[in-house]
Amino acid sequence: MKQPYLMICGENAFTRPGAEVMFKNAGSENKKLVIIPKARHFDLYDGEDYVPTAIENITEFLQKNI
């Protein structure tokens, strides 16, 4: 599959183990997993220390793949 796939997860997120399995099983040839250091799951919704990093990664990924 050539469809780009980006996954962003917090380092301390309770969802991280499942996210890593999903990422590993994603069929895309063009995929990227970003782990945000020290972030928990809900920190990525509105955490001032974490959201900018997520946005930077999303922007970079979209610029390369759209």
OpenMM code with the backbone's topology and positions (N, CA, C; nanometers):
from openmm import Vec3, app, unit

residues = "MET LYS GLN PRO TYR LEU MET ILE CYS GLY GLU ASN ALA PHE THR ARG PRO GLY ALA GLU VAL MET PHE LYS ASN ALA GLY SER GLU ASN LYS LYS LEU VAL ILE ILE PRO LYS ALA ARG HIS PHE ASP LEU TYR ASP GLY GLU ASP TYR VAL PRO THR ALA ILE GLU ASN ILE THR GLU PHE LEU GLN LYS ASN ILE".split()
positions = [
    Vec3(0.0856, -0.1168, 0.0000),
    Vec3(0.0000, 0.0000, 0.0000),
    Vec3(0.0905, 0.1235, 0.0000),
    Vec3(0.0564, 0.2217, -0.0802),
    Vec3(0.1374, 0.3418, -0.0917),
    Vec3(0.0784, 0.4607, -0.0168),
    Vec3(-0.0344, 0.4425, 0.0455),
    Vec3(-0.0978, 0.5513, 0.1187),
    Vec3(-0.0126, 0.5888, 0.2400),
    Vec3(0.0233, 0.7186, 0.2562),
    Vec3(0.1045, 0.7602, 0.3707),
    Vec3(0.0315, 0.7358, 0.5024),
    Vec3(0.1094, 0.7050, 0.6054),
    Vec3(0.0525, 0.6721, 0.7363),
    Vec3(0.1390, 0.7357, 0.8449),
    Vec3(0.0791, 0.8212, 0.9233),
    Vec3(0.1478, 0.8873, 1.0341),
    Vec3(0.0764, 0.8531, 1.1640),
    Vec3(0.1534, 0.8128, 1.2632),
    Vec3(0.0978, 0.7874, 1.3957),
    Vec3(0.1795, 0.8663, 1.4965),
    Vec3(0.1098, 0.9392, 1.5832),
    Vec3(0.1752, 1.0157, 1.6884),
    Vec3(0.1224, 0.9639, 1.8217),
    Vec3(0.2144, 0.9395, 1.9133),
    Vec3(0.1780, 0.8809, 2.0417),
    Vec3(0.2656, 0.9406, 2.1508),
    Vec3(0.2099, 0.9536, 2.2692),
    Vec3(0.2878, 0.9987, 2.3833),
    Vec3(0.3730, 0.8856, 2.4388),
    Vec3(0.4910, 0.9205, 2.4839),
    Vec3(0.5824, 0.8210, 2.5408),
    Vec3(0.5189, 0.7461, 2.6576),
    Vec3(0.4432, 0.8163, 2.7397),
    Vec3(0.3809, 0.7559, 2.8582),
    Vec3(0.2308, 0.7329, 2.8418),
    Vec3(0.1840, 0.7299, 2.7185),
    Vec3(0.0414, 0.7098, 2.6925),
    Vec3(0.0005, 0.5655, 2.7236),
    Vec3(-0.1143, 0.5504, 2.7866),
    Vec3(-0.1653, 0.4155, 2.8138),
    Vec3(-0.1983, 0.3434, 2.6844),
    Vec3(-0.2152, 0.4182, 2.5756),
    Vec3(-0.2490, 0.3610, 2.4454),
    Vec3(-0.1253, 0.3244, 2.3630),
    Vec3(-0.0069, 0.3558, 2.4140),
    Vec3(0.1147, 0.3343, 2.3346),
    Vec3(0.1353, 0.1889, 2.2915),
    Vec3(0.1213, 0.0908, 2.3790),
    Vec3(0.1434, -0.0475, 2.3325),
    Vec3(0.0541, -0.0852, 2.2135),
    Vec3(-0.0720, -0.0482, 2.2213),
    Vec3(-0.1630, -0.0789, 2.1109),
    Vec3(-0.1288, -0.0008, 1.9852),
    Vec3(-0.0874, 0.1232, 2.0040),
    Vec3(-0.0490, 0.2066, 1.8901),
    Vec3(0.0722, 0.1481, 1.8189),
    Vec3(0.1669, 0.0989, 1.8946),
    Vec3(0.2862, 0.0400, 1.8332),
    Vec3(0.2527, -0.0872, 1.7559),
    Vec3(0.1587, -0.1646, 1.8057),
    Vec3(0.1149, -0.2847, 1.7325),
    Vec3(0.0445, -0.2433, 1.6035),
    Vec3(-0.0440, -0.1438, 1.6127),
    Vec3(-0.1140, -0.0959, 1.4928),
    Vec3(-0.0147, -0.0438, 1.3896),
    Vec3(0.0838, 0.0316, 1.4365),
    Vec3(0.1845, 0.0844, 1.3450),
    Vec3(0.2615, -0.0281, 1.2769),
    Vec3(0.3041, -0.1243, 1.3552),
    Vec3(0.3795, -0.2370, 1.3006),
    Vec3(0.2982, -0.3107, 1.1942),
    Vec3(0.1676, -0.3222, 1.2158),
    Vec3(0.0821, -0.3969, 1.1245),
    Vec3(0.0282, -0.3146, 1.0077),
    Vec3(0.0529, -0.1845, 1.0090),
    Vec3(0.0049, -0.1000, 0.8985),
    Vec3(0.0757, -0.1421, 0.7703),
    Vec3(-0.0008, -0.1558, 0.6658),
    Vec3(0.0538, -0.2066, 0.5405),
    Vec3(0.1244, -0.1041, 0.4545),
    Vec3(0.1225, 0.0209, 0.4935),
    Vec3(0.1821, 0.1250, 0.4115),
    Vec3(0.3337, 0.1093, 0.4016),
    Vec3(0.3844, 0.1410, 0.2835),
    Vec3(0.5292, 0.1430, 0.2630),
    Vec3(0.5875, 0.2745, 0.3136),
    Vec3(0.5033, 0.3754, 0.3260),
    Vec3(0.5444, 0.5091, 0.3680),
    Vec3(0.4771, 0.5407, 0.5009),
    Vec3(0.5437, 0.5045, 0.6091),
    Vec3(0.4826, 0.5265, 0.7396),
    Vec3(0.5845, 0.5822, 0.8369),
    Vec3(0.5326, 0.6549, 0.9349),
    Vec3(0.6184, 0.7177, 1.0350),
    Vec3(0.5481, 0.7125, 1.1696),
    Vec3(0.6233, 0.6711, 1.2715),
    Vec3(0.5747, 0.6693, 1.4093),
    Vec3(0.6520, 0.7756, 1.4866),
    Vec3(0.5794, 0.8661, 1.5496),
    Vec3(0.6401, 0.9709, 1.6309),
    Vec3(0.5993, 0.9473, 1.7758),
    Vec3(0.6976, 0.9348, 1.8622),
    Vec3(0.6727, 0.9212, 2.0053),
    Vec3(0.7135, 1.0532, 2.0704),
    Vec3(0.6174, 1.1209, 2.1320),
    Vec3(0.6429, 1.2492, 2.1955),
    Vec3(0.6942, 1.2231, 2.3380),
    Vec3(0.8191, 1.2621, 2.3659),
    Vec3(0.8780, 1.2352, 2.4976),
    Vec3(0.7957, 1.2932, 2.6130),
    Vec3(0.7821, 1.2143, 2.7177),
    Vec3(0.7164, 1.2497, 2.8438),
    Vec3(0.5649, 1.2695, 2.8341),
    Vec3(0.5085, 1.2699, 2.7154),
    Vec3(0.3649, 1.2959, 2.6989),
    Vec3(0.2818, 1.1735, 2.7341),
    Vec3(0.1670, 1.2008, 2.7957),
    Vec3(0.0666, 1.0973, 2.8181),
    Vec3(-0.0394, 1.1120, 2.7096),
    Vec3(-0.1339, 1.0222, 2.7058),
    Vec3(-0.2359, 1.0215, 2.6010),
    Vec3(-0.3080, 1.1558, 2.5903),
    Vec3(-0.3630, 1.2026, 2.6980),
    Vec3(-0.4445, 1.3237, 2.6934),
    Vec3(-0.3611, 1.4511, 2.6806),
    Vec3(-0.2323, 1.4456, 2.7083),
    Vec3(-0.1455, 1.5618, 2.6892),
    Vec3(-0.1423, 1.6055, 2.5434),
    Vec3(-0.1620, 1.5120, 2.4532),
    Vec3(-0.1558, 1.5444, 2.3113),
    Vec3(-0.2815, 1.6135, 2.2607),
    Vec3(-0.3847, 1.6216, 2.3427),
    Vec3(-0.5064, 1.6943, 2.3043),
    Vec3(-0.4863, 1.8447, 2.3184),
    Vec3(-0.4277, 1.8878, 2.4279),
    Vec3(-0.4154, 2.0319, 2.4501),
    Vec3(-0.2971, 2.0708, 2.5385),
    Vec3(-0.2033, 1.9832, 2.5584),
    Vec3(-0.0874, 2.0117, 2.6421),
    Vec3(0.0088, 2.1075, 2.5733),
    Vec3(0.0274, 2.2232, 2.6327),
    Vec3(0.1122, 2.3262, 2.5728),
    Vec3(0.2544, 2.2774, 2.5472),
    Vec3(0.3011, 2.1844, 2.6259),
    Vec3(0.4375, 2.1338, 2.6095),
    Vec3(0.4494, 2.0271, 2.5002),
    Vec3(0.3365, 1.9776, 2.4514),
    Vec3(0.3405, 1.8636, 2.3600),
    Vec3(0.2743, 1.8874, 2.2248),
    Vec3(0.1688, 1.9639, 2.2222),
    Vec3(0.0943, 1.9863, 2.0976),
    Vec3(0.1812, 2.0497, 1.9889),
    Vec3(0.2634, 2.1498, 2.0200),
    Vec3(0.3473, 2.2066, 1.9130),
    Vec3(0.4372, 2.1027, 1.8448),
    Vec3(0.4902, 2.0089, 1.9197),
    Vec3(0.5731, 1.9039, 1.8612),
    Vec3(0.4895, 1.8160, 1.7686),
    Vec3(0.3699, 1.7835, 1.8114),
    Vec3(0.2813, 1.7037, 1.7259),
    Vec3(0.2479, 1.7787, 1.5973),
    Vec3(0.2160, 1.9077, 1.6091),
    Vec3(0.1812, 1.9879, 1.4916),
    Vec3(0.3000, 1.9970, 1.3957),
    Vec3(0.4191, 2.0143, 1.4478),
    Vec3(0.5385, 2.0197, 1.3626),
    Vec3(0.5547, 1.8901, 1.2834),
    Vec3(0.5341, 1.7785, 1.3502),
    Vec3(0.5460, 1.6494, 1.2821),
    Vec3(0.4369, 1.6286, 1.1793),
    Vec3(0.3160, 1.6696, 1.2104),
    Vec3(0.2049, 1.6573, 1.1150),
    Vec3(0.2317, 1.7438, 0.9927),
    Vec3(0.2727, 1.8679, 1.0160),
    Vec3(0.3006, 1.9607, 0.9062),
    Vec3(0.4099, 1.9068, 0.8142),
    Vec3(0.5180, 1.8600, 0.8737),
    Vec3(0.6290, 1.8051, 0.7960),
    Vec3(0.5849, 1.6844, 0.7141),
    Vec3(0.5083, 1.5960, 0.7766),
    Vec3(0.4623, 1.4753, 0.7082),
    Vec3(0.3704, 1.5101, 0.5909),
    Vec3(0.2781, 1.6015, 0.6145),
    Vec3(0.1859, 1.6400, 0.5067),
    Vec3(0.2577, 1.7119, 0.3924),
    Vec3(0.3540, 1.7968, 0.4262),
    Vec3(0.4289, 1.8663, 0.3210),
    Vec3(0.5054, 1.7680, 0.2330),
    Vec3(0.5539, 1.6623, 0.2888),
    Vec3(0.6284, 1.5621, 0.2123),
    Vec3(0.5384, 1.4688, 0.1315),
    Vec3(0.4134, 1.4550, 0.1779),
    Vec3(0.3292, 1.3490, 0.1201),
    Vec3(0.2041, 1.3952, 0.0477),
    Vec3(0.1839, 1.5249, 0.0402),
    Vec3(0.0651, 1.5738, -0.0347),
    Vec3(0.1098, 1.6531, -0.1540),
] * unit.nanometer
topology = app.Topology()
chain = topology.addChain("A")
for resn in residues:
    res = topology.addResidue(resn, chain)
    for name in ("N", "CA", "C"):
        topology.addAtom(name, app.Element.getBySymbol(name[0]), res)
